[in-house]
Amino acid sequence: MQKINSTIDFIKTTFNNTGFIPLHEPFFQGNEKKYLNECIDSTFVSYLGKFVGQVEDLICDYTKARFSIATVSGTSALHLALISVGVKEYDEVLTQALSFVASTNAIKYCNASPIFIDSDKENLGMCPTKLKDFLEKNTTQKDGHAINKTSQKIIKACLPVHILGHPSKIEEIVNICTDFNIPVVEDSAESLGSLYKGKHTGTFGKVGVFSFNGNKTVTSGGGGIVVTNDKKIAEYIKHISTTAKKPHKWEYFHDLVGFNYRMPNLNAAVACAQLESLDYFLENKRDLAQKYESFFEKIGFSFFKEKEDCKSNYWLNALILEDRKERDLFLEELNKNSVMCRPVWTLLNKLPPFKNCQTTNLSNAQWLEDRLVNIPSSVRPKMNTL
Ligand SMILES: Cc1ncc(COP(=O)(O)O)c(C=O)c1O
């Protein structure tokens, strides 16, 4: 109890706040209002406005991806990304049981089914060893596709997730998938600003996705973005994200069933301002992680640190507690004391819509579900960071 009480005191002091401390709140310090006013004055509030293109340019500059397409959410970006690599009805997609539900929902939107691979305890992402083992034992190759021996269905994609901003072993995952002819769609919704071996997460697979939801490092209110180096994929995604309308001065001709998934200019205006502050956000979040690390080392809680070859944005800071009992006590006490704290997500294979999906042994994911908690991680104003 002593350790939990000191944690509460430490968080209140660090955030200079004796009231409610949220898990992650957005931070608006720059040109958000200015760009929003500009956007409204222009009357271009939907996706035909200059800020949409600007967000895309900023993300390409930042991640070094060749192309990007801004969308209404990270989930819609995932949906488009999966379609773009050919995922459709009856296909299967390898993903993780330990993730936010959006990644698996996007697979279901394609009428495809997830196969849940276990996590890597070291970085919280997909475990490359378990992935390789599953593919070696459970698939054959036919017409350039990996076929699942159990279901006889095509495994059309692999959707690994960089969890809480920590890069997974993405190079290894992509190499394994390449050997089995499976394209990788990287769910980097949580990892804007996180690098693996110096390269931006989201840019290792065929397509990557980021989220600009209100709880993310950079927000546009709601929004997301797809990144890729493949010109054809980029053009296809842009086309289907805007109702698949063929460009013409006045004709309405749609050659596919498209979506209304493109980011509105109003949201893009906020995203542009936020992206101008990204370096500040990252510095601030990494400073907070450092403070947590030294504090928890002193009191004897295990703080989840970035791993070798990785630079994490520390989107949500995490502790790995002793067991589920300690986890529940920790959650109870912090939340009771107005310090928002939550467990990692319930494993997706336990949720009703996914309970009959195929899984590997999920012992690592279960181990993490029993122990991992997230603690307040917002960017703090400069005066609080002294
Ligand atoms: C891992 C992961 N994937 C996808 C999403 C979906 O993003 P959005 O909320 O922008 O739809 C989120 C976040 O919300 C996420 O954490």
PDBQT file of the ligand as one rigid body, heavy atoms in Angstrom, charges set to zero:
ROOT
HETATM    1  C1  LIG A 401      -4.033   0.320 -31.830  1.00  0.00    +0.000 C 
HETATM    2  C2  LIG A 401      -5.116   1.200 -32.349  1.00  0.00    +0.000 A 
HETATM    3  N1  LIG A 401      -5.595   0.959 -33.580  1.00  0.00    +0.000 NA
HETATM    4  C3  LIG A 401      -6.546   1.727 -34.122  1.00  0.00    +0.000 A 
HETATM    5  C4  LIG A 401      -7.085   2.792 -33.430  1.00  0.00    +0.000 A 
HETATM    6  C5  LIG A 401      -8.197   3.533 -34.061  1.00  0.00    +0.000 C 
HETATM    7  O1  LIG A 401      -8.010   4.879 -34.197  1.00  0.00    +0.000 OA
HETATM    8  P1  LIG A 401      -9.264   5.871 -34.190  1.00  0.00    +0.000 P 
HETATM    9  O2  LIG A 401      -9.728   5.982 -32.782  1.00  0.00    +0.000 OA
HETATM   10  O3  LIG A 401      -8.678   7.141 -34.718  1.00  0.00    +0.000 OA
HETATM   11  O4  LIG A 401     -10.288   5.306 -35.082  1.00  0.00    +0.000 OA
HETATM   12  C6  LIG A 401      -6.598   3.086 -32.139  1.00  0.00    +0.000 A 
HETATM   13  C7  LIG A 401      -7.045   4.211 -31.324  1.00  0.00    +0.000 C 
HETATM   14  O5  LIG A 401      -8.032   4.673 -31.057  1.00  0.00    +0.000 OA
HETATM   15  C8  LIG A 401      -5.614   2.261 -31.594  1.00  0.00    +0.000 A 
HETATM   16  O6  LIG A 401      -5.153   2.494 -30.346  1.00  0.00    +0.000 OA
ENDROOT
TORSDOF 0
